[in-house]
Amino acid sequence: MPHRTRPMTALLLFTGLNAVLMSTITPVYDFVCFLPYWERRRERRRQEREAASTKGFGSS
């Protein structure tokens, strides 16, 4: 074998990397899911649905 394997170093590196990724996922998730863009889009779609439903009632 040309080099020495270091399973403990690999395990620690893997665990550390996962810990860093897990600690950063919550702020990223909150940022993406609660962007004002999504709030505006949800409100716009609600208004469009209400306008379509009132237009449908007016034509009958």
PDB file of N, CA, C and O in Angstrom:
ATOM      1  N   MET A   1       0.842  -1.183   0.000  1.00  0.00           N
ATOM      2  CA  MET A   1       0.000   0.000   0.000  1.00  0.00           C
ATOM      3  C   MET A   1       0.888   1.248   0.000  1.00  0.00           C
ATOM      4  O   MET A   1       1.733   1.380   0.885  1.00  0.00           O
ATOM      5  N   PRO A   2       0.731   2.147  -0.938  1.00  0.00           N
ATOM      6  CA  PRO A   2       1.633   3.283  -1.036  1.00  0.00           C
ATOM      7  C   PRO A   2       1.462   4.316   0.094  1.00  0.00           C
ATOM      8  O   PRO A   2       2.396   5.060   0.390  1.00  0.00           O
ATOM      9  N   HIS A   3       0.304   4.367   0.711  1.00  0.00           N
ATOM     10  CA  HIS A   3       0.109   5.324   1.804  1.00  0.00           C
ATOM     11  C   HIS A   3      -0.667   4.657   2.928  1.00  0.00           C
ATOM     12  O   HIS A   3      -1.312   3.624   2.748  1.00  0.00           O
ATOM     13  N   ARG A   4      -0.583   5.276   4.078  1.00  0.00           N
ATOM     14  CA  ARG A   4      -1.255   4.741   5.254  1.00  0.00           C
ATOM     15  C   ARG A   4      -2.702   5.212   5.278  1.00  0.00           C
ATOM     16  O   ARG A   4      -2.979   6.389   5.048  1.00  0.00           O
ATOM     17  N   THR A   5      -3.616   4.304   5.554  1.00  0.00           N
ATOM     18  CA  THR A   5      -5.009   4.726   5.686  1.00  0.00           C
ATOM     19  C   THR A   5      -5.223   5.248   7.097  1.00  0.00           C
ATOM     20  O   THR A   5      -4.646   4.741   8.059  1.00  0.00           O
ATOM     21  N   ARG A   6      -6.057   6.263   7.205  1.00  0.00           N
ATOM     22  CA  ARG A   6      -6.331   6.861   8.514  1.00  0.00           C
ATOM     23  C   ARG A   6      -7.837   6.906   8.727  1.00  0.00           C
ATOM     24  O   ARG A   6      -8.469   7.937   8.494  1.00  0.00           O
ATOM     25  N   PRO A   7      -8.411   5.799   9.167  1.00  0.00           N
ATOM     26  CA  PRO A   7      -9.870   5.751   9.313  1.00  0.00           C
ATOM     27  C   PRO A   7     -10.389   6.720  10.372  1.00  0.00           C
ATOM     28  O   PRO A   7     -11.478   7.272  10.219  1.00  0.00           O
ATOM     29  N   MET A   8      -9.627   6.936  11.440  1.00  0.00           N
ATOM     30  CA  MET A   8     -10.102   7.833  12.500  1.00  0.00           C
ATOM     31  C   MET A   8     -10.140   9.275  11.991  1.00  0.00           C
ATOM     32  O   MET A   8     -11.088  10.005  12.283  1.00  0.00           O
ATOM     33  N   THR A   9      -9.135   9.688  11.243  1.00  0.00           N
ATOM     34  CA  THR A   9      -9.121  11.038  10.679  1.00  0.00           C
ATOM     35  C   THR A   9     -10.281  11.217   9.712  1.00  0.00           C
ATOM     36  O   THR A   9     -10.943  12.254   9.723  1.00  0.00           O
ATOM     37  N   ALA A  10     -10.528  10.230   8.890  1.00  0.00           N
ATOM     38  CA  ALA A  10     -11.635  10.298   7.938  1.00  0.00           C
ATOM     39  C   ALA A  10     -12.969  10.372   8.673  1.00  0.00           C
ATOM     40  O   ALA A  10     -13.851  11.140   8.291  1.00  0.00           O
ATOM     41  N   LEU A  11     -13.111   9.583   9.711  1.00  0.00           N
ATOM     42  CA  LEU A  11     -14.346   9.595  10.492  1.00  0.00           C
ATOM     43  C   LEU A  11     -14.564  10.946  11.162  1.00  0.00           C
ATOM     44  O   LEU A  11     -15.676  11.473  11.139  1.00  0.00           O
ATOM     45  N   LEU A  12     -13.526  11.506  11.751  1.00  0.00           N
ATOM     46  CA  LEU A  12     -13.640  12.812  12.400  1.00  0.00           C
ATOM     47  C   LEU A  12     -13.943  13.912  11.386  1.00  0.00           C
ATOM     48  O   LEU A  12     -14.751  14.802  11.649  1.00  0.00           O
ATOM     49  N   LEU A  13     -13.299  13.845  10.247  1.00  0.00           N
ATOM     50  CA  LEU A  13     -13.558  14.833   9.202  1.00  0.00           C
ATOM     51  C   LEU A  13     -15.001  14.736   8.715  1.00  0.00           C
ATOM     52  O   LEU A  13     -15.680  15.750   8.557  1.00  0.00           O
ATOM     53  N   PHE A  14     -15.462  13.516   8.479  1.00  0.00           N
ATOM     54  CA  PHE A  14     -16.828  13.297   8.026  1.00  0.00           C
ATOM     55  C   PHE A  14     -17.838  13.794   9.064  1.00  0.00           C
ATOM     56  O   PHE A  14     -18.810  14.464   8.715  1.00  0.00           O
ATOM     57  N   THR A  15     -17.607  13.467  10.328  1.00  0.00           N
ATOM     58  CA  THR A  15     -18.509  13.893  11.403  1.00  0.00           C
ATOM     59  C   THR A  15     -18.491  15.401  11.552  1.00  0.00           C
ATOM     60  O   THR A  15     -19.542  16.017  11.726  1.00  0.00           O
ATOM     61  N   GLY A  16     -17.317  16.003  11.487  1.00  0.00           N
ATOM     62  CA  GLY A  16     -17.222  17.452  11.603  1.00  0.00           C
ATOM     63  C   GLY A  16     -17.915  18.176  10.464  1.00  0.00           C
ATOM     64  O   GLY A  16     -18.605  19.173  10.677  1.00  0.00           O
ATOM     65  N   LEU A  17     -17.729  17.675   9.267  1.00  0.00           N
ATOM     66  CA  LEU A  17     -18.382  18.276   8.114  1.00  0.00           C
ATOM     67  C   LEU A  17     -19.899  18.176   8.229  1.00  0.00           C
ATOM     68  O   LEU A  17     -20.608  19.138   7.932  1.00  0.00           O
ATOM     69  N   ASN A  18     -20.399  17.028   8.656  1.00  0.00           N
ATOM     70  CA  ASN A  18     -21.839  16.878   8.850  1.00  0.00           C
ATOM     71  C   ASN A  18     -22.357  17.803   9.937  1.00  0.00           C
ATOM     72  O   ASN A  18     -23.449  18.355   9.803  1.00  0.00           O
ATOM     73  N   ALA A  19     -21.603  17.983  11.003  1.00  0.00           N
ATOM     74  CA  ALA A  19     -22.027  18.890  12.080  1.00  0.00           C
ATOM     75  C   ALA A  19     -22.128  20.324  11.565  1.00  0.00           C
ATOM     76  O   ALA A  19     -23.078  21.038  11.885  1.00  0.00           O
ATOM     77  N   VAL A  20     -21.154  20.740  10.772  1.00  0.00           N
ATOM     78  CA  VAL A  20     -21.177  22.093  10.212  1.00  0.00           C
ATOM     79  C   VAL A  20     -22.379  22.258   9.278  1.00  0.00           C
ATOM     80  O   VAL A  20     -23.084  23.264   9.344  1.00  0.00           O
ATOM     81  N   LEU A  21     -22.608  21.283   8.420  1.00  0.00           N
ATOM     82  CA  LEU A  21     -23.742  21.364   7.491  1.00  0.00           C
ATOM     83  C   LEU A  21     -25.075  21.370   8.239  1.00  0.00           C
ATOM     84  O   LEU A  21     -25.985  22.108   7.864  1.00  0.00           O
ATOM     85  N   MET A  22     -25.200  20.573   9.274  1.00  0.00           N
ATOM     86  CA  MET A  22     -26.452  20.533  10.027  1.00  0.00           C
ATOM     87  C   MET A  22     -26.688  21.834  10.784  1.00  0.00           C
ATOM     88  O   MET A  22     -27.835  22.248  10.949  1.00  0.00           O
ATOM     89  N   SER A  23     -25.628  22.483  11.246  1.00  0.00           N
ATOM     90  CA  SER A  23     -25.809  23.733  11.985  1.00  0.00           C
ATOM     91  C   SER A  23     -26.158  24.891  11.055  1.00  0.00           C
ATOM     92  O   SER A  23     -26.717  25.894  11.499  1.00  0.00           O
ATOM     93  N   THR A  24     -25.834  24.763   9.766  1.00  0.00           N
ATOM     94  CA  THR A  24     -26.147  25.855   8.843  1.00  0.00           C
ATOM     95  C   THR A  24     -27.444  25.631   8.085  1.00  0.00           C
ATOM     96  O   THR A  24     -27.908  26.541   7.399  1.00  0.00           O
ATOM     97  N   ILE A  25     -28.047  24.450   8.185  1.00  0.00           N
ATOM     98  CA  ILE A  25     -29.234  24.185   7.375  1.00  0.00           C
ATOM     99  C   ILE A  25     -30.445  24.962   7.881  1.00  0.00           C
ATOM    100  O   ILE A  25     -31.269  25.384   7.070  1.00  0.00           O
ATOM    101  N   THR A  26     -30.583  25.165   9.175  1.00  0.00           N
ATOM    102  CA  THR A  26     -31.761  25.863   9.707  1.00  0.00           C
ATOM    103  C   THR A  26     -31.828  27.309   9.237  1.00  0.00           C
ATOM    104  O   THR A  26     -32.882  27.720   8.753  1.00  0.00           O
ATOM    105  N   PRO A  27     -30.757  28.115   9.349  1.00  0.00           N
ATOM    106  CA  PRO A  27     -30.862  29.485   8.840  1.00  0.00           C
ATOM    107  C   PRO A  27     -31.092  29.548   7.335  1.00  0.00           C
ATOM    108  O   PRO A  27     -31.803  30.427   6.851  1.00  0.00           O
ATOM    109  N   VAL A  28     -30.497  28.626   6.601  1.00  0.00           N
ATOM    110  CA  VAL A  28     -30.699  28.613   5.147  1.00  0.00           C
ATOM    111  C   VAL A  28     -32.150  28.261   4.830  1.00  0.00           C
ATOM    112  O   VAL A  28     -32.772  28.897   3.978  1.00  0.00           O
ATOM    113  N   TYR A  29     -32.685  27.259   5.507  1.00  0.00           N
ATOM    114  CA  TYR A  29     -34.076  26.868   5.307  1.00  0.00           C
ATOM    115  C   TYR A  29     -35.016  28.034   5.628  1.00  0.00           C
ATOM    116  O   TYR A  29     -35.932  28.328   4.860  1.00  0.00           O
ATOM    117  N   ASP A  30     -34.785  28.695   6.765  1.00  0.00           N
ATOM    118  CA  ASP A  30     -35.628  29.834   7.143  1.00  0.00           C
ATOM    119  C   ASP A  30     -35.530  30.951   6.115  1.00  0.00           C
ATOM    120  O   ASP A  30     -36.539  31.564   5.767  1.00  0.00           O
ATOM    121  N   PHE A  31     -34.336  31.216   5.632  1.00  0.00           N
ATOM    122  CA  PHE A  31     -34.154  32.285   4.653  1.00  0.00           C
ATOM    123  C   PHE A  31     -34.912  31.978   3.363  1.00  0.00           C
ATOM    124  O   PHE A  31     -35.587  32.846   2.808  1.00  0.00           O
ATOM    125  N   VAL A  32     -34.796  30.740   2.894  1.00  0.00           N
ATOM    126  CA  VAL A  32     -35.435  30.380   1.632  1.00  0.00           C
ATOM    127  C   VAL A  32     -36.948  30.300   1.780  1.00  0.00           C
ATOM    128  O   VAL A  32     -37.678  30.780   0.912  1.00  0.00           O
ATOM    129  N   CYS A  33     -37.422  29.707   2.852  1.00  0.00           N
ATOM    130  CA  CYS A  33     -38.858  29.466   2.989  1.00  0.00           C
ATOM    131  C   CYS A  33     -39.631  30.715   3.398  1.00  0.00           C
ATOM    132  O   CYS A  33     -40.815  30.826   3.083  1.00  0.00           O
ATOM    133  N   PHE A  34     -39.005  31.638   4.077  1.00  0.00           N
ATOM    134  CA  PHE A  34     -39.731  32.803   4.573  1.00  0.00           C
ATOM    135  C   PHE A  34     -39.306  34.084   3.876  1.00  0.00           C
ATOM    136  O   PHE A  34     -39.408  35.171   4.445  1.00  0.00           O
ATOM    137  N   LEU A  35     -38.831  33.956   2.647  1.00  0.00           N
ATOM    138  CA  LEU A  35     -38.506  35.151   1.874  1.00  0.00           C
ATOM    139  C   LEU A  35     -39.773  35.956   1.604  1.00  0.00           C
ATOM    140  O   LEU A  35     -40.834  35.366   1.397  1.00  0.00           O
ATOM    141  N   PRO A  36     -39.693  37.270   1.599  1.00  0.00           N
ATOM    142  CA  PRO A  36     -40.879  38.081   1.273  1.00  0.00           C
ATOM    143  C   PRO A  36     -41.448  37.752  -0.097  1.00  0.00           C
ATOM    144  O   PRO A  36     -42.646  37.924  -0.325  1.00  0.00           O
ATOM    145  N   TYR A  37     -40.602  37.278  -1.021  1.00  0.00           N
ATOM    146  CA  TYR A  37     -41.095  36.910  -2.346  1.00  0.00           C
ATOM    147  C   TYR A  37     -42.214  35.889  -2.237  1.00  0.00           C
ATOM    148  O   TYR A  37     -43.243  36.025  -2.898  1.00  0.00           O
ATOM    149  N   TRP A  38     -42.025  34.862  -1.405  1.00  0.00           N
ATOM    150  CA  TRP A  38     -43.037  33.808  -1.293  1.00  0.00           C
ATOM    151  C   TRP A  38     -44.300  34.349  -0.653  1.00  0.00           C
ATOM    152  O   TRP A  38     -45.407  33.960  -1.025  1.00  0.00           O
ATOM    153  N   GLU A  39     -44.134  35.261   0.327  1.00  0.00           N
ATOM    154  CA  GLU A  39     -45.311  35.862   0.966  1.00  0.00           C
ATOM    155  C   GLU A  39     -46.108  36.665  -0.055  1.00  0.00           C
ATOM    156  O   GLU A  39     -47.332  36.554  -0.113  1.00  0.00           O
ATOM    157  N   ARG A  40     -45.423  37.469  -0.857  1.00  0.00           N
ATOM    158  CA  ARG A  40     -46.117  38.268  -1.874  1.00  0.00           C
ATOM    159  C   ARG A  40     -46.790  37.359  -2.904  1.00  0.00           C
ATOM    160  O   ARG A  40     -47.917  37.614  -3.328  1.00  0.00           O
ATOM    161  N   ARG A  41     -46.091  36.303  -3.299  1.00  0.00           N
ATOM    162  CA  ARG A  41     -46.647  35.381  -4.294  1.00  0.00           C
ATOM    163  C   ARG A  41     -47.889  34.696  -3.748  1.00  0.00           C
ATOM    164  O   ARG A  41     -48.887  34.557  -4.454  1.00  0.00           O
ATOM    165  N   ARG A  42     -47.828  34.264  -2.479  1.00  0.00           N
ATOM    166  CA  ARG A  42     -48.985  33.606  -1.873  1.00  0.00           C
ATOM    167  C   ARG A  42     -50.175  34.557  -1.806  1.00  0.00           C
ATOM    168  O   ARG A  42     -51.308  34.165  -2.088  1.00  0.00           O
ATOM    169  N   GLU A  43     -49.914  35.805  -1.432  1.00  0.00           N
ATOM    170  CA  GLU A  43     -50.982  36.813  -1.358  1.00  0.00           C
ATOM    171  C   GLU A  43     -51.557  37.099  -2.746  1.00  0.00           C
ATOM    172  O   GLU A  43     -52.773  37.216  -2.898  1.00  0.00           O
ATOM    173  N   ARG A  44     -50.698  37.210  -3.755  1.00  0.00           N
ATOM    174  CA  ARG A  44     -51.161  37.471  -5.118  1.00  0.00           C
ATOM    175  C   ARG A  44     -52.032  36.316  -5.614  1.00  0.00           C
ATOM    176  O   ARG A  44     -53.074  36.546  -6.227  1.00  0.00           O
ATOM    177  N   ARG A  45     -51.616  35.092  -5.354  1.00  0.00           N
ATOM    178  CA  ARG A  45     -52.406  33.935  -5.788  1.00  0.00           C
ATOM    179  C   ARG A  45     -53.744  33.881  -5.068  1.00  0.00           C
ATOM    180  O   ARG A  45     -54.757  33.511  -5.663  1.00  0.00           O
ATOM    181  N   ARG A  46     -53.754  34.249  -3.784  1.00  0.00           N
ATOM    182  CA  ARG A  46     -55.017  34.271  -3.040  1.00  0.00           C
ATOM    183  C   ARG A  46     -55.975  35.293  -3.645  1.00  0.00           C
ATOM    184  O   ARG A  46     -57.165  35.023  -3.805  1.00  0.00           O
ATOM    185  N   GLN A  47     -55.443  36.470  -3.980  1.00  0.00           N
ATOM    186  CA  GLN A  47     -56.283  37.500  -4.582  1.00  0.00           C
ATOM    187  C   GLN A  47     -56.804  37.056  -5.942  1.00  0.00           C
ATOM    188  O   GLN A  47     -57.958  37.317  -6.282  1.00  0.00           O
ATOM    189  N   GLU A  48     -55.958  36.386  -6.722  1.00  0.00           N
ATOM    190  CA  GLU A  48     -56.414  35.892  -8.026  1.00  0.00           C
ATOM    191  C   GLU A  48     -57.517  34.851  -7.870  1.00  0.00           C
ATOM    192  O   GLU A  48     -58.486  34.854  -8.630  1.00  0.00           O
ATOM    193  N   ARG A  49     -57.376  33.959  -6.887  1.00  0.00           N
ATOM    194  CA  ARG A  49     -58.420  32.959  -6.645  1.00  0.00           C
ATOM    195  C   ARG A  49     -59.726  33.619  -6.227  1.00  0.00           C
ATOM    196  O   ARG A  49     -60.799  33.238  -6.696  1.00  0.00           O
ATOM    197  N   GLU A  50     -59.634  34.623  -5.334  1.00  0.00           N
ATOM    198  CA  GLU A  50     -60.846  35.331  -4.899  1.00  0.00           C
ATOM    199  C   GLU A  50     -61.496  36.054  -6.075  1.00  0.00           C
ATOM    200  O   GLU A  50     -62.720  36.039  -6.211  1.00  0.00           O
ATOM    201  N   ALA A  51     -60.695  36.681  -6.920  1.00  0.00           N
ATOM    202  CA  ALA A  51     -61.240  37.398  -8.075  1.00  0.00           C
ATOM    203  C   ALA A  51     -61.913  36.405  -9.028  1.00  0.00           C
ATOM    204  O   ALA A  51     -62.975  36.701  -9.576  1.00  0.00           O
ATOM    205  N   ALA A  52     -61.312  35.243  -9.230  1.00  0.00           N
ATOM    206  CA  ALA A  52     -61.896  34.244 -10.126  1.00  0.00           C
ATOM    207  C   ALA A  52     -63.190  33.695  -9.543  1.00  0.00           C
ATOM    208  O   ALA A  52     -64.146  33.459 -10.281  1.00  0.00           O
ATOM    209  N   SER A  53     -63.234  33.488  -8.226  1.00  0.00           N
ATOM    210  CA  SER A  53     -64.449  32.931  -7.629  1.00  0.00           C
ATOM    211  C   SER A  53     -65.589  33.962  -7.622  1.00  0.00           C
ATOM    212  O   SER A  53     -66.747  33.595  -7.825  1.00  0.00           O
ATOM    213  N   THR A  54     -65.279  35.234  -7.393  1.00  0.00           N
ATOM    214  CA  THR A  54     -66.347  36.256  -7.421  1.00  0.00           C
ATOM    215  C   THR A  54     -66.812  36.490  -8.851  1.00  0.00           C
ATOM    216  O   THR A  54     -67.989  36.770  -9.078  1.00  0.00           O
ATOM    217  N   LYS A  55     -65.912  36.380  -9.813  1.00  0.00           N
ATOM    218  CA  LYS A  55     -66.296  36.547 -11.219  1.00  0.00           C
ATOM    219  C   LYS A  55     -67.222  35.393 -11.624  1.00  0.00           C
ATOM    220  O   LYS A  55     -68.180  35.594 -12.371  1.00  0.00           O
ATOM    221  N   GLY A  56     -66.935  34.201 -11.136  1.00  0.00           N
ATOM    222  CA  GLY A  56     -67.773  33.045 -11.442  1.00  0.00           C
ATOM    223  C   GLY A  56     -69.167  33.190 -10.857  1.00  0.00           C
ATOM    224  O   GLY A  56     -70.139  32.787 -11.494  1.00  0.00           O
ATOM    225  N   PHE A  57     -69.293  33.756  -9.658  1.00  0.00           N
ATOM    226  CA  PHE A  57     -70.610  33.957  -9.045  1.00  0.00           C
ATOM    227  C   PHE A  57     -71.400  35.035  -9.780  1.00  0.00           C
ATOM    228  O   PHE A  57     -72.622  34.934  -9.887  1.00  0.00           O
ATOM    229  N   GLY A  58     -70.736  36.049 -10.281  1.00  0.00           N
ATOM    230  CA  GLY A  58     -71.421  37.143 -10.949  1.00  0.00           C
ATOM    231  C   GLY A  58     -72.006  36.758 -12.298  1.00  0.00           C
ATOM    232  O   GLY A  58     -72.952  37.398 -12.757  1.00  0.00           O
ATOM    233  N   SER A  59     -71.474  35.739 -12.939  1.00  0.00           N
ATOM    234  CA  SER A  59     -71.937  35.374 -14.280  1.00  0.00           C
ATOM    235  C   SER A  59     -73.138  34.457 -14.252  1.00  0.00           C
ATOM    236  O   SER A  59     -73.762  34.253 -15.293  1.00  0.00           O
ATOM    237  N   SER A  60     -73.504  33.877 -13.076  1.00  0.00           N
ATOM    238  CA  SER A  60     -74.635  32.953 -13.059  1.00  0.00           C
ATOM    239  C   SER A  60     -75.966  33.596 -12.870  1.00  0.00           C
ATOM    240  O   SER A  60     -76.986  32.906 -12.840  1.00  0.00           O
TER     241      SER A  60
END
